[in-house]
Amino acid sequence: MVVGGGFYGCVLALLLRRERGLDVVLLERERELLRRASYANQARVHNGYHYPRSVVTARRSRVNFPRFTEEYRECIDDAFEKIYAVARVGSKVTAAQFERFCHLIEAPVEPAPEAIRDLFEPRLVEGVFRVQETAFDAGKLRDRLASDLDAAGVEVHLGVEATRIEAREGGGLRVRVRRAGDAEPEQGEFSAQRVLNCTYSRLNQLLTDSGLPRIELKQELTELCLVEVPEPLRGLGITVMCGPFFSCMPFPDRGLQTLSHVRYTPHAEWQEGEGFPHRDAYAMLERASRETAFPRMLRDAQRYLPAIADARHVDSLWEVKTVLPRNEVDDGRPILLQEDCGLPGLSCVMGSKIDNVYDVLDCLDVSARA
């Protein structure tokens, strides 16, 4: 059983069905697949550039980039130029260091054309580079995975919430469930030999409700602004780095761009794990005031990229972002794969980048052979 119908849960369910020949049940709390964090993100398919302070993460992105873009070709938008700019002050890398880093991981990089360099404020930006990154269309990806799951014979239950996992007499696990949103207690159950908890920001919710030890995580209540950009910025995906700066990336499913800012995208944060009070991430999101930080994002971004001043705020995507606290220093994005989480056969899986799912598959293969 896979609990969580985001991208990771769907792909793992397909692997277990197609390559292991197992009977697989997938539970998703929402009425559609890929409705939470797999949708509400920058839609960036990473190619390593974002991680100059974590070479391991960067190299894994480089390995996974061509595989992901090939496998999901019909879901990929590459009809834009991707630009990385390095700030003069406050950046944790210099332009020269960024360029050397790209050569180290063998990622294509070249100086941006003069017309693009002229979009940036030279007093604040010391280097502007053209690189190779793409974006994914979350709507097309959802349709593709739904079709793949159906064709593979994975039993998918939408609108069903796993409320508790417990050991079953005689072996295996029992998963108690209810209709999402119902106030009633458990209304049914499933049995499985192995359960993968792929619920991302609710990993600890399921563990807590099951009376099991929690995992150390950091949660952030985040806002991604969906904007229309002015003509000079159309056809561009822009990231200013490496520090408290911003990105403006295409969001193909809405035909808009996301504006995110390291300082203003997080509206609140809290720690989870043993020794911290438990908070339901979805309840925290539901209670949030949702007062947009767009004016502050825009005010800071236009200092570096003056043309963005005419961007128009259309909507915002609100979600809880989950990261591993140990990677706050180097900004690395490793995968969490923790097996036997308080119960034999219960694994917790969490990735922070959609394209590094293949690393999970490799790890699961190793553990299965062992």
C-alpha positions in Angstrom: 0.0 0.0 0.0 1.1 3.5 -0.8 -0.4 6.3 1.2 -0.2 9.6 -0.6 -1.0 10.3 -4.3 1.6 12.9 -5.0 4.2 12.4 -7.7 6.4 10.2 -5.4 3.5 8.0 -4.3 2.2 7.5 -7.8 5.6 6.6 -9.3 6.5 4.3 -6.4 3.1 2.5 -6.8 3.8 2.1 -10.5 7.3 0.6 -9.8 6.0 -1.9 -7.3 3.2 -3.0 -9.7 5.2 -3.0 -12.9 8.6 -4.2 -11.8 7.8 -6.3 -8.8 4.5 -7.6 -9.9 2.8 -6.8 -6.6 -0.8 -6.0 -5.9 -0.7 -2.3 -5.0 -3.3 -0.1 -3.4 -2.8 3.7 -3.5 -4.7 6.0 -1.1 -5.1 9.7 -1.8 -6.9 12.1 0.6 -7.7 14.6 -2.2 -10.2 14.1 -5.0 -7.5 14.1 -7.6 -3.9 13.0 -7.7 -1.0 15.5 -7.5 -3.2 18.2 -5.9 -1.0 19.3 -3.0 2.8 19.9 -2.9 3.3 18.1 -6.3 1.2 20.9 -7.8 1.9 23.9 -5.7 5.6 24.4 -6.4 7.8 26.2 -8.9 7.4 23.4 -11.5 11.2 23.5 -12.0 12.9 20.4 -13.4 16.3 20.8 -11.8 19.5 20.3 -13.7 21.9 21.0 -10.8 22.3 24.8 -11.0 20.3 25.5 -7.9 22.7 23.8 -5.6 26.2 25.2 -5.8 26.7 24.5 -2.0 25.6 20.9 -2.3 27.5 19.1 -5.0 25.9 15.8 -4.2 22.4 17.2 -4.8 23.6 19.0 -7.9 25.1 15.9 -9.4 22.0 13.8 -8.7 20.0 16.5 -10.5 22.3 16.2 -13.5 21.9 12.5 -13.6 18.1 12.6 -13.2 17.3 15.5 -15.5 17.6 13.8 -18.9 15.8 10.7 -17.6 12.9 12.7 -16.2 12.5 15.0 -19.3 12.6 12.0 -21.6 10.2 9.8 -19.7 7.7 12.7 -19.3 8.4 14.5 -22.5 4.7 15.4 -23.2 4.6 17.1 -19.8 7.7 19.2 -20.2 7.8 22.9 -21.2 11.2 23.9 -22.6 10.0 26.8 -24.8 11.7 29.4 -22.7 15.3 30.6 -21.9 16.5 29.8 -18.4 18.6 32.5 -16.8 20.6 32.4 -13.6 22.0 35.7 -12.2 24.4 36.0 -9.3 24.0 39.0 -7.0 27.0 41.2 -6.1 26.2 41.5 -2.4 24.7 38.9 -0.1 25.3 35.9 -2.4 27.0 32.9 -0.9 28.8 32.3 -4.2 30.4 34.6 -6.7 29.7 34.6 -10.4 33.1 33.0 -11.0 32.4 30.4 -8.4 29.0 29.6 -10.0 30.6 29.2 -13.4 33.3 26.9 -12.1 30.6 24.9 -10.2 28.7 24.4 -13.5 31.8 23.1 -15.2 32.5 20.8 -12.2 29.1 19.1 -12.5 29.3 19.3 -16.4 26.1 21.5 -16.6 25.9 23.6 -19.8 26.4 27.3 -19.0 27.3 30.4 -21.0 27.1 34.2 -20.6 23.6 35.4 -21.3 23.1 37.5 -24.5 23.6 41.3 -24.0 19.9 42.0 -24.4 19.1 39.7 -21.4 22.0 41.0 -19.3 20.7 44.6 -19.9 17.5 43.6 -18.0 19.4 43.4 -14.8 20.7 46.2 -12.6 24.6 45.9 -12.9 25.2 47.6 -9.6 23.5 44.6 -7.9 24.1 41.7 -10.3 27.6 40.7 -11.2 27.0 37.8 -13.6 24.1 36.6 -15.8 24.2 33.1 -17.4 22.1 31.1 -19.8 21.6 27.5 -18.7 19.5 24.5 -19.5 16.5 23.9 -17.3 12.8 23.1 -18.0 9.4 23.2 -16.3 6.8 20.6 -16.0 3.0 21.0 -16.6 1.5 19.6 -13.4 -1.9 19.1 -15.0 -0.5 17.0 -17.9 1.7 15.1 -15.4 -1.4 14.3 -13.3 -3.3 13.0 -16.4 -0.3 10.9 -17.5 0.2 9.3 -14.1 -3.6 8.6 -13.7 -3.5 6.8 -17.1 -0.3 4.9 -16.2 -1.8 3.7 -12.8 -5.0 2.6 -14.5 -3.1 0.7 -17.2 -0.8 -1.0 -14.7 -3.7 -2.2 -12.6 -3.0 -0.2 -9.4 -6.0 0.1 -7.2 -6.5 3.8 -6.6 -8.8 5.2 -4.0 -9.4 9.0 -4.1 -10.9 11.0 -1.3 -9.8 8.4 1.2 -7.6 9.3 4.2 -5.4 6.9 6.1 -6.0 7.6 9.8 -3.9 4.9 11.6 -1.5 2.1 10.8 -1.1 -0.9 13.2 0.4 -4.3 13.2 -1.9 -7.1 12.1 -2.2 -10.3 14.1 -0.4 -13.0 12.0 1.9 -10.5 10.3 1.6 -7.5 8.0 0.0 -4.2 8.6 -3.6 -2.9 8.9 -4.4 0.6 7.6 -7.5 2.3 9.0 -9.3 4.7 6.7 -12.2 7.1 6.4 -13.6 9.4 3.8 -11.6 12.6 3.7 -13.3 15.5 5.5 -15.6 13.2 7.5 -15.8 13.8 11.3 -16.6 10.1 11.8 -13.9 7.8 13.1 -12.4 5.0 10.9 -14.9 3.6 8.4 -12.9 0.8 6.9 -9.5 -0.8 6.7 -7.0 -2.3 4.3 -4.3 -4.9 4.9 -0.9 -5.0 3.4 2.5 -6.6 3.9 4.3 -3.3 3.3 3.1 0.3 3.6 4.9 3.4 2.1 4.0 6.6 3.9 4.4 9.3 1.1 2.3 12.0 2.6 5.0 14.7 2.6 4.0 17.4 5.1 1.7 14.9 6.9 4.3 12.2 7.4 4.3 12.9 11.1 0.5 13.2 11.2 0.0 9.6 10.3 2.8 8.5 12.6 1.3 10.5 15.5 -2.2 9.2 15.0 -0.7 5.7 14.9 1.2 6.2 18.2 4.5 5.9 16.5 7.8 7.9 16.9 7.9 11.1 14.8 10.6 12.2 12.3 12.5 15.4 12.7 11.3 17.8 10.1 11.0 21.5 9.4 7.7 22.8 8.1 7.2 26.1 6.2 3.8 27.7 5.4 4.6 29.1 1.9 3.1 31.3 -0.8 4.0 31.2 -4.5 2.6 34.1 -6.4 1.2 33.5 -9.9 1.9 36.5 -12.0 1.7 37.9 -15.5 5.1 39.3 -16.4 5.7 42.3 -18.7 6.7 41.7 -22.3 10.5 41.9 -21.8 10.4 39.0 -19.4 8.1 36.7 -21.4 9.8 33.6 -22.6 12.3 33.7 -19.7 12.7 31.8 -16.5 14.9 33.8 -14.1 16.6 32.9 -10.8 18.8 35.4 -8.8 21.0 33.6 -6.4 22.6 32.5 -4.1 21.0 33.8 -0.9 17.8 35.8 0.1 16.8 36.4 -3.5 14.0 35.3 -5.9 12.9 33.2 -8.9 10.4 33.9 -11.6 9.6 30.6 -13.4 7.0 29.5 -16.0 4.0 27.7 -14.5 2.7 25.9 -17.6 -0.6 24.5 -16.1 -1.9 28.1 -15.6 0.0 29.8 -18.5 1.5 32.2 -15.8 4.7 32.5 -13.9 5.5 31.8 -10.3 7.2 34.5 -8.3 8.9 33.2 -5.2 11.3 34.8 -2.8 13.6 33.2 -0.3 12.7 35.7 2.4 9.0 36.3 1.7 7.7 33.0 0.3 7.7 31.4 3.8 5.0 33.0 6.0 5.6 30.8 9.0 7.7 27.9 10.1 7.9 25.3 12.8 9.8 22.2 13.9 8.4 18.7 14.1 9.7 15.6 15.8 10.3 14.2 19.2 10.6 17.0 21.7 8.4 19.4 19.7 4.6 19.8 20.0 2.8 18.2 17.1 0.9 20.4 14.7 -1.3 19.3 11.8 0.2 20.8 8.7 -3.1 21.0 6.9 -4.8 22.6 9.8 -2.1 25.2 10.0 -2.5 26.0 6.4 -6.3 26.2 6.7 -6.0 28.6 9.6 -3.4 30.9 7.9 -4.5 34.4 7.1 -3.2 34.2 3.5 -2.3 37.8 3.3 -0.2 38.0 0.2 3.5 38.9 0.4 3.5 39.9 -3.3 4.1 43.6 -2.8 7.3 42.8 -0.7 8.4 40.1 -3.2 8.0 42.5 -6.1 9.6 45.5 -4.4 12.8 43.5 -3.7 12.9 41.7 -7.0 12.6 44.9 -9.1 15.9 46.2 -7.5 17.7 43.4 -9.4 15.4 43.1 -12.4 13.7 46.5 -13.0 11.4 45.3 -15.7 9.5 43.0 -13.3 8.0 46.1 -11.6 5.1 45.8 -14.1 4.3 42.2 -13.2 0.6 41.7 -12.2 -0.5 39.4 -9.4 -3.2 37.0 -10.5 -3.4 34.4 -7.8 -1.3 32.6 -5.1 -0.5 28.9 -4.4 -0.4 28.2 -0.7 1.1 25.0 0.6 3.2 23.6 3.4 6.8 22.9 2.4 8.7 20.2 4.3 12.5 20.0 4.5 15.1 18.1 6.6 16.6 20.5 9.2 20.1 19.1 8.8 20.3 20.6 5.3 19.5 24.2 6.3 23.2 25.0 6.1 24.1 23.7 2.6 20.6 23.9 1.0 21.0 20.2 0.0 17.9 18.3 -0.9 18.4 14.6 0.0 15.6 12.1 0.0 14.2 10.8 3.3 13.8 7.0 3.2 13.2 5.6 6.6 12.2 2.0 6.9 10.5 0.1 9.7 9.2 3.4 11.2 8.0 2.0 14.5 6.4 -1.0 12.8 8.1 -3.7 10.6 7.1 -3.0 7.0 6.2 0.7 7.4 8.5 3.0 5.4 8.4 6.8 5.2 9.5 8.4 2.0 9.9 12.1 1.3 11.6 13.9 -1.5 11.9 17.7 -2.0 12.4 17.7 -5.8 10.1 16.0 -8.2 12.8 14.8 -10.5 14.9 13.0 -7.9 12.3 10.3 -7.5 14.6 7.9 -9.3 17.0 8.0 -6.4 14.2 6.6 -4.2 13.6 3.8 -6.7 17.3 2.8 -6.6 17.3 2.8 -2.8 14.2 0.7 -2.6 15.7 -1.8 -5.1 18.8 -2.1 -2.8 16.7 -2.7 0.3 14.6 -5.2 -1.5 17.6 -7.3 -2.6 19.0 -7.1 0.9 
